[in-house]
Amino acid sequence: MVAAGDAGQNSVAERLGIKPDMVVQEIGWDEDVDDDLRAAIEEQIGGEILDEDAQEVIDVVLLWWREDDGDLGDTLIEVRQPLSDDGVIWVLTPKTGQPGHVEPSEVAEVVPAVGLSQTSNISVGPGWSGTRLVPRSK
């Protein structure tokens, strides 16, 4: 039941552009991820989020990324391989003040070098921000 006043509220999964039956893959899961976000996405797609070993064509990649996770550029090149032609990568980073925080400029700096475009940033939960990346138009 939707409470009065919630009528125009989209779930975080909808704000991420996730629709029923989409194939969503998660990279970089750890105990610090936002389980409410994961649950909302699984409810929206009507199934489970795939792990990093999945072999399917992917509609949306959720990339949980923290300061000490390595080279973001190399990781983005790797995760975009199974992405569908109109697929999206969401780089999910800890917000300012959270352990593992990544400056938004660090993400923005890497994106053009790997053939992607940054289209938007949103808050995806109390501790995480999301940066939407899409393949650069040719």
NUMARFI-319717 format. One record per residue (C-alpha): z, y, x. Coordinates in steps of 0.001 Angstrom, whole numbers. Layout:
BEGIN
+---------+---------+---------+
:       Z :       Y :       X :
+---------+---------+---------+
:       Z :       Y :       X :
...
+---------+---------+---------+
This chain:
BEGIN
+---------+---------+---------+
:       Z :       Y :       X :
+---------+---------+---------+
:       0 :       0 :       0 :
:    -969 :    3399 :    1384 :
:    1749 :    5996 :    1004 :
:     890 :    9371 :    -482 :
:     -45 :   11666 :    2357 :
:   -1493 :    8823 :    4439 :
:   -4802 :    8897 :    2583 :
:   -6752 :   10695 :    5317 :
:   -5051 :    8941 :    8219 :
:   -7253 :    6637 :   10263 :
:   -5639 :    3834 :   12225 :
:   -5806 :    4093 :   15989 :
:   -8341 :    1236 :   15937 :
:  -10611 :    3288 :   13658 :
:  -10196 :    6331 :   15895 :
:  -11372 :    4142 :   18771 :
:  -14510 :    3363 :   16746 :
:  -13581 :    -284 :   16289 :
:  -15057 :   -1911 :   13211 :
:  -14548 :   -5322 :   11581 :
:  -16151 :   -8250 :   13451 :
:  -16678 :   -6300 :   16683 :
:  -16183 :   -8210 :   19927 :
:  -13381 :   -6505 :   21867 :
:  -12401 :   -7488 :   25401 :
:   -9211 :   -6474 :   27155 :
:   -8992 :   -5992 :   30929 :
:   -5809 :   -5175 :   32835 :
:   -3263 :   -6497 :   30345 :
:     335 :   -6361 :   31588 :
:    3760 :   -6213 :   29969 :
:    3568 :   -2411 :   29717 :
:     588 :   -2283 :   27327 :
:     928 :    -878 :   23802 :
:    1378 :   -3927 :   21564 :
:    1068 :   -1815 :   18398 :
:   -2402 :    -714 :   19535 :
:   -3398 :   -4312 :   20280 :
:   -2138 :   -5459 :   16852 :
:   -4042 :   -2648 :   15080 :
:   -7259 :   -3619 :   16880 :
:   -6871 :   -7322 :   16095 :
:   -6230 :   -6473 :   12459 :
:   -9323 :   -4250 :   12374 :
:  -11664 :   -6827 :   13973 :
:  -10183 :   -9723 :   12019 :
:   -9598 :  -11807 :   15112 :
:   -8217 :  -11887 :   18612 :
:   -9011 :   -9574 :   21494 :
:  -10828 :  -11519 :   24220 :
:   -9374 :  -11719 :   27721 :
:  -11116 :  -10837 :   30962 :
:  -12625 :  -14332 :   31321 :
:  -14705 :  -14031 :   28122 :
:  -18437 :  -14721 :   28444 :
:  -19625 :  -13069 :   25206 :
:  -21596 :   -9843 :   24821 :
:  -18909 :   -7206 :   24347 :
:  -18920 :   -4273 :   21893 :
:  -15759 :   -2568 :   23187 :
:  -13868 :   -2970 :   26453 :
:  -10216 :   -1898 :   26570 :
:   -9466 :   -1227 :   30217 :
:   -5732 :    -723 :   30812 :
:   -5710 :    1280 :   34062 :
:   -2778 :    2388 :   36191 :
:   -2510 :    4411 :   39392 :
:   -2165 :    1374 :   41677 :
:   -4813 :    -839 :   40050 :
:   -7413 :    -437 :   42803 :
:  -10889 :    1112 :   42714 :
:  -11767 :    2351 :   39221 :
:  -15466 :    2725 :   40079 :
:  -15813 :    -919 :   41166 :
:  -13915 :   -2078 :   38088 :
:  -16093 :     -13 :   35721 :
:  -19271 :   -1453 :   37262 :
:  -17868 :   -4946 :   36744 :
:  -16659 :   -4478 :   33147 :
:  -19875 :   -2868 :   31932 :
:  -21964 :   -5942 :   32832 :
:  -21293 :   -7862 :   29565 :
:  -21331 :   -4669 :   27455 :
:  -23818 :   -4504 :   24572 :
:  -26492 :   -1775 :   24716 :
:  -24422 :     509 :   22490 :
:  -21076 :    -708 :   23797 :
:  -18110 :    1467 :   24700 :
:  -15457 :    1303 :   27415 :
:  -12048 :    2805 :   26656 :
:  -10097 :    3518 :   29841 :
:   -6455 :    3455 :   28741 :
:   -4116 :    5227 :   31158 :
:    -379 :    5979 :   31078 :
:     393 :    9495 :   29870 :
:    1874 :   12172 :   32154 :
:    5410 :   11234 :   33154 :
:    4846 :    7508 :   32558 :
:    4871 :    4992 :   35448 :
:    1335 :    4465 :   36762 :
:      19 :    7801 :   35388 :
:   -3584 :    8523 :   36371 :
:   -4822 :   12119 :   36422 :
:   -7697 :   12613 :   33933 :
:   -9699 :   14245 :   36749 :
:   -9613 :   10945 :   38679 :
:  -11339 :    9174 :   35790 :
:  -13802 :   12036 :   35235 :
:  -14736 :   12037 :   38930 :
:  -15713 :    8338 :   38997 :
:  -17610 :    8157 :   35706 :
:  -20980 :    9778 :   36656 :
:  -21191 :    7767 :   39897 :
:  -21217 :    4480 :   37945 :
:  -23812 :    5540 :   35358 :
:  -21436 :    6315 :   32520 :
:  -20694 :    9410 :   30459 :
:  -17263 :   10517 :   29258 :
:  -17404 :   11478 :   25576 :
:  -13818 :   12000 :   24384 :
:  -10108 :   11644 :   25090 :
:   -7453 :   10664 :   22564 :
:   -3816 :    9679 :   22421 :
:   -3627 :    5973 :   21576 :
:     139 :    5634 :   21407 :
:    3401 :    7059 :   22672 :
:    2736 :    6120 :   26299 :
:   -1053 :    5814 :   26608 :
:   -4160 :    8002 :   26510 :
:   -7712 :    6776 :   26039 :
:  -10922 :    8046 :   27635 :
:  -14151 :    6947 :   25914 :
:  -17029 :    6032 :   28223 :
:  -20574 :    5103 :   27243 :
:  -23645 :    4174 :   29295 :
:  -25501 :    7336 :   30318 :
:  -28677 :    7953 :   28319 :
:  -31835 :    7362 :   30247 :
+---------+---------+---------+
